[in-house]
Amino acid sequence: MRLVAALVTLVIPSIAYALERDPSADDLAGLATADVVVIGETHDNPAHHAVQAQIVAALQPKALVLEMLTPDQVADMTRDMAGFGSAWEKAGWPDFEMYLPIFTASDAAIYGAAVSREVARASYTDGVAAHFDGDPALFGLDQPLPGDQHDQRIELQFFAHCEAMPRVALGGMIEVQRLRDATLAKAALDALDSTGKPVVIITGNGHARKDWGVPAMLRQARPTLVVKSIGQAEDGQVPEGGFDLVYDAPVVDRPDPCDTFK
């Protein structure tokens, strides 16, 4: 994965971040002025979820938008929060106990914005515009990506998949990524219109990036919207894409993801 970081430094300008472990009072005051706050994570890092819970507790958002669950799964979870752990694990996410403090830190309405596997597979083949549940033009899904961004995203996917897949097979993965970004952005706008601000989005760092993730989709749909984006690093390794704030945490001991391709 070091190859990915090396590639990114060639194409993304370096940004200096304070890399504190926890949000300061000034940070929280600045976030409170936003309409939407997008908080990234590495999914299996408990320290990242602790920061998310801290921010949610401080902001007391009107709504939480979750990458992890569909609207039907959210309905099941809200009916039985304590007993939802087994269903959460079946969905493939890390320990539910890491996420539970986020969901209970406020009285926010919870919105699910997960893309089903069936829709993701169809989008891989047919493209994002064919399967997005909304107006594709609102988020620019009716237009191809700029050539330089498309090429950069192909390279990121290539190295993220351990150079084990040919580049010609990776365009569909970019379409699925765009679909996930747009689905999160649409859910956030729906929540904002229904509940008021602020809305907090809980998602992975890749979706929280400002250059082409959910914040960019929101800016395209509503240019006057105030959106703040938070990335979360591990051992000082800042995720790519640009953020308003970045917090740091110790890296989690995990197996090399490239072992599955060997």
C-alpha positions as CSV (number, residue, x, y, z in Angstrom):
1,M,0.0,0.0,0.0
2,R,3.0,2.3,0.2
3,L,2.9,2.4,-3.6
4,V,-0.5,4.1,-3.4
5,A,0.9,6.8,-1.1
6,A,3.9,7.4,-3.4
7,L,1.6,7.8,-6.4
8,V,-0.7,10.2,-4.6
9,T,2.1,12.5,-3.6
10,L,2.9,13.0,-7.3
11,V,-0.5,14.3,-8.1
12,I,-2.0,15.9,-5.0
13,P,-0.5,19.0,-3.4
14,S,0.8,18.6,0.1
15,I,-1.4,20.1,2.8
16,A,-0.2,20.7,6.4
17,Y,-2.5,19.5,9.1
18,A,-2.1,19.8,12.9
19,L,-2.9,16.1,13.3
20,E,-4.2,16.3,16.9
21,R,-5.8,13.2,18.4
22,D,-9.1,15.0,19.4
23,P,-11.1,18.0,18.2
24,S,-10.4,21.2,20.0
25,A,-13.0,23.7,21.2
26,D,-12.2,25.9,18.3
27,D,-12.6,23.0,15.9
28,L,-16.0,22.2,17.3
29,A,-17.1,25.8,17.1
30,G,-16.1,25.9,13.5
31,L,-17.9,22.7,12.7
32,A,-21.0,24.0,14.3
33,T,-21.4,26.7,11.6
34,A,-21.7,24.0,8.9
35,D,-24.8,22.8,7.2
36,V,-23.2,19.3,6.6
37,V,-20.2,17.8,8.4
38,V,-18.7,14.7,6.7
39,I,-16.6,12.7,9.1
40,G,-14.3,10.1,7.5
41,E,-12.9,7.0,9.1
42,T,-10.9,3.8,8.6
43,H,-13.6,1.4,9.3
44,D,-11.8,-0.9,11.8
45,N,-10.0,1.8,13.8
46,P,-11.8,2.3,17.2
47,A,-10.1,5.6,17.8
48,H,-11.6,7.0,14.6
49,H,-15.1,6.1,15.9
50,A,-14.4,7.6,19.3
51,V,-13.6,10.9,17.5
52,Q,-16.8,10.6,15.5
53,A,-18.8,10.1,18.7
54,Q,-17.2,13.0,20.3
55,I,-18.1,15.3,17.4
56,V,-21.6,14.1,17.2
57,A,-22.1,14.6,21.0
58,A,-20.8,18.2,20.7
59,L,-22.8,19.1,17.6
60,Q,-26.0,17.4,18.4
61,P,-26.9,17.1,14.7
62,K,-30.5,17.0,13.5
63,A,-29.6,13.9,11.4
64,L,-26.9,11.3,10.9
65,V,-26.4,9.8,7.5
66,L,-24.7,6.4,7.4
67,E,-22.7,4.8,4.6
68,M,-23.1,1.4,6.3
69,L,-26.8,0.7,6.3
70,T,-29.8,0.8,3.9
71,P,-32.9,2.7,5.0
72,D,-34.6,-0.7,5.9
73,Q,-31.6,-1.7,8.0
74,V,-31.7,1.7,9.8
75,A,-35.4,1.1,10.6
76,D,-34.5,-2.3,12.1
77,M,-31.6,-0.8,14.1
78,T,-33.7,2.0,15.6
79,R,-36.3,-0.4,16.7
80,D,-33.7,-2.5,18.6
81,M,-30.4,-0.6,18.9
82,A,-29.0,-2.9,21.5
83,G,-29.9,-6.1,19.7
84,F,-28.8,-5.0,16.2
85,G,-25.2,-6.3,16.5
86,S,-25.7,-9.6,14.8
87,A,-27.4,-8.0,11.8
88,W,-24.6,-5.4,11.6
89,E,-22.0,-8.1,11.5
90,K,-23.8,-10.0,8.8
91,A,-23.6,-6.8,6.7
92,G,-19.8,-7.1,6.9
93,W,-18.9,-4.1,9.0
94,P,-16.4,-4.2,12.0
95,D,-17.5,-4.5,15.6
96,F,-20.9,-2.8,16.2
97,E,-19.8,-1.8,19.7
98,M,-17.3,0.6,18.1
99,Y,-20.1,2.4,16.2
100,L,-22.8,2.3,18.9
101,P,-21.6,5.4,20.8
102,I,-21.9,7.4,17.6
103,F,-25.5,6.4,17.2
104,T,-26.4,7.1,20.8
105,A,-24.5,10.4,21.2
106,S,-27.5,12.5,20.1
107,D,-31.2,12.3,19.3
108,A,-30.5,12.7,15.6
109,A,-32.7,11.1,13.0
110,I,-30.7,8.3,11.2
111,Y,-30.7,8.0,7.5
112,G,-29.3,5.0,5.6
113,A,-27.3,5.6,2.5
114,A,-25.8,2.2,1.7
115,V,-25.8,0.9,-1.9
116,S,-27.0,-2.7,-2.2
117,R,-24.7,-5.2,-3.7
118,E,-27.1,-5.8,-6.5
119,V,-27.2,-2.1,-7.5
120,A,-23.4,-1.9,-7.2
121,R,-22.9,-4.8,-9.5
122,A,-25.4,-3.3,-12.1
123,S,-23.6,0.1,-11.9
124,Y,-20.3,-1.6,-12.4
125,T,-21.6,-2.9,-15.8
126,D,-24.0,-0.2,-16.8
127,G,-22.6,3.0,-15.3
128,V,-23.7,5.1,-12.4
129,A,-26.4,7.2,-14.2
130,A,-28.4,4.1,-15.0
131,H,-28.9,3.1,-11.4
132,F,-28.8,6.2,-9.3
133,D,-32.0,6.7,-7.4
134,G,-32.4,10.4,-8.1
135,D,-31.5,13.1,-10.7
136,P,-28.1,12.1,-12.1
137,A,-27.5,15.6,-13.5
138,L,-27.8,17.1,-10.0
139,F,-24.5,15.5,-9.0
140,G,-22.8,15.5,-12.4
141,L,-23.4,11.8,-12.9
142,D,-24.7,12.4,-16.4
143,Q,-21.2,13.6,-17.5
144,P,-18.0,11.7,-17.8
145,L,-15.2,12.5,-15.4
146,P,-12.5,14.9,-16.5
147,G,-9.7,12.9,-18.2
148,D,-7.0,13.7,-15.6
149,Q,-9.3,12.8,-12.7
150,H,-10.4,9.6,-14.4
151,D,-6.8,8.5,-15.0
152,Q,-5.8,9.3,-11.4
153,R,-8.7,7.3,-10.1
154,I,-7.8,4.3,-12.3
155,E,-4.3,4.4,-10.9
156,L,-5.5,4.6,-7.3
157,Q,-7.8,1.6,-7.9
158,F,-5.0,-0.3,-9.6
159,F,-2.7,0.1,-6.6
160,A,-5.5,-0.3,-4.1
161,H,-6.2,-3.7,-5.7
162,C,-2.5,-4.7,-5.3
163,E,-1.8,-4.4,-9.1
164,A,-3.7,-7.7,-9.4
165,M,-6.4,-6.4,-11.8
166,P,-5.9,-5.0,-15.2
167,R,-6.6,-1.3,-15.5
168,V,-9.2,-1.9,-18.2
169,A,-11.3,-3.7,-15.6
170,L,-11.3,-0.8,-13.1
171,G,-13.6,1.7,-14.8
172,G,-16.6,0.0,-13.3
173,M,-15.2,0.4,-9.8
174,I,-15.0,4.2,-10.3
175,E,-18.7,4.1,-11.4
176,V,-19.6,2.3,-8.2
177,Q,-17.6,4.8,-6.1
178,R,-19.4,7.7,-7.8
179,L,-22.7,6.0,-7.1
180,R,-21.9,5.7,-3.4
181,D,-20.8,9.3,-3.2
182,A,-23.9,10.5,-4.8
183,T,-26.2,8.3,-2.7
184,L,-24.6,9.7,0.5
185,A,-24.9,13.3,-0.9
186,K,-28.6,12.8,-1.8
187,A,-29.4,11.3,1.6
188,A,-27.7,14.3,3.3
189,L,-29.7,16.8,1.3
190,D,-32.9,14.9,2.0
191,A,-32.0,14.9,5.7
192,L,-31.2,18.6,5.6
193,D,-34.5,19.5,4.0
194,S,-36.5,17.3,6.4
195,T,-34.7,18.0,9.7
196,G,-32.6,21.2,9.3
197,K,-29.0,21.6,10.1
198,P,-26.5,20.3,11.0
199,V,-26.4,17.0,9.3
200,V,-23.4,14.7,10.0
201,I,-22.3,12.0,7.5
202,I,-20.4,9.0,8.9
203,T,-18.4,7.4,6.1
204,G,-15.0,6.2,5.0
205,N,-12.2,8.6,4.3
206,G,-12.4,8.0,0.6
207,H,-16.0,9.4,0.5
208,A,-15.1,12.3,2.8
209,R,-12.3,13.7,0.6
210,K,-13.0,17.2,-0.7
211,D,-11.7,17.0,-4.2
212,W,-14.1,14.4,-5.7
213,G,-16.0,12.8,-2.8
214,V,-19.3,13.6,-1.1
215,P,-18.3,17.3,-0.3
216,A,-17.7,17.9,-4.0
217,M,-21.1,16.3,-4.9
218,L,-22.8,18.5,-2.3
219,R,-21.0,21.6,-3.7
220,Q,-22.2,20.8,-7.2
221,A,-25.8,20.3,-6.1
222,R,-26.0,23.3,-3.8
223,P,-23.1,25.7,-4.2
224,T,-24.1,27.8,-1.2
225,L,-24.1,24.9,1.2
226,V,-21.5,25.1,4.0
227,V,-19.8,21.7,4.1
228,K,-17.0,20.7,6.4
229,S,-15.0,17.6,5.8
230,I,-12.9,15.6,8.4
231,G,-10.3,13.0,7.5
232,Q,-8.8,10.6,10.0
233,A,-5.1,9.5,9.7
234,E,-3.2,6.6,11.1
235,D,0.3,7.1,12.5
236,G,0.5,10.4,10.7
237,Q,-0.4,9.0,7.2
238,V,-3.0,11.5,6.0
239,P,-5.6,10.1,3.6
240,E,-5.5,11.7,0.2
241,G,-8.0,14.1,-1.3
242,G,-7.9,17.1,1.1
243,F,-10.0,17.8,4.2
244,D,-10.8,20.8,6.4
245,L,-9.5,19.0,9.5
246,V,-7.6,15.8,10.0
247,Y,-7.2,13.9,13.3
248,D,-4.6,11.2,13.9
249,A,-4.7,7.9,15.7
250,P,-2.5,4.8,16.1
251,V,-2.6,2.4,13.3
252,V,-4.6,-0.8,13.8
253,D,-2.8,-4.1,13.5
254,R,-4.4,-5.7,10.5
255,P,-3.4,-8.2,7.9
256,D,-1.9,-7.1,4.6
257,P,-4.9,-6.8,2.2
258,C,-2.7,-7.8,-0.7
259,D,-2.3,-11.3,0.8
260,T,-5.7,-12.2,-0.7
261,F,-4.3,-11.7,-4.2
262,K,-1.2,-13.9,-3.6
